[in-house]
Amino acid sequence: MKLAKDDFDDWRALWEKYLNFYDTQLSEEVYAKTFNRLVTKENTSQNAIVAKYGSRIIISGFTGSNPLPTSFN
């Protein structure tokens, strides 16, 4: 399931743990810009997917992708 605008708090908590693992800190502006890129439908060059359990969305992990054009498509 695609990340939605109301997932910000859960996504931010998980991404912050990821960044802490790598001893990295980012500004609030970077958090906001990154999340907005992930949830903007017009942005097709970055994606985020979350898991859905029943009627609840539980962000227990995320994946990001940046599709690149190839000679195969």
ZIQUI-V860388 format. One record per run of one state. SS is the DSSP state (2 for helix, 1 for strand, 0 for the rest). FROM is the first residue (numbers start at 0). LEN is the number of residues. If there is no record, write none. Layout:
BEGIN
SS FROM LEN
SS FROM LEN
END
This chain:
BEGIN
0 0 1
1 1 1
0 2 2
2 4 17
0 21 6
2 27 12
0 39 7
1 46 7
0 53 2
1 55 10
0 65 8
END
